[in-house]
Amino acid sequence: MAESSQTGLPVVIRSAAAAEIESGYRWYERERFGLGEEFLEAVNRMKAVIAADPDRFPGSHHAARGQRA
């Protein structure tokens, strides 16, 4: 699933990664109410970092386009 970022290129979250994010959210919420929301905020902050400067993460944006890094 593709999601737009606020700052640059769209960040693509593949279905396996989305499932892991959802699983992480549920786990953190079981640990403490509201902690899952903090986890999602951290995920969204990192997506913004990746979108703003994808070259900091070599291979990730090439792999998303079907290329090898």
Protein Blocks (a to p, Z undefined) as FASTA:
>chain_A
ZZddfklccddddfklmmmmmmmmmmmmmmpghklmmmmmmmmmmmmmmmmmmmlmghjl
mmmnopaZZ
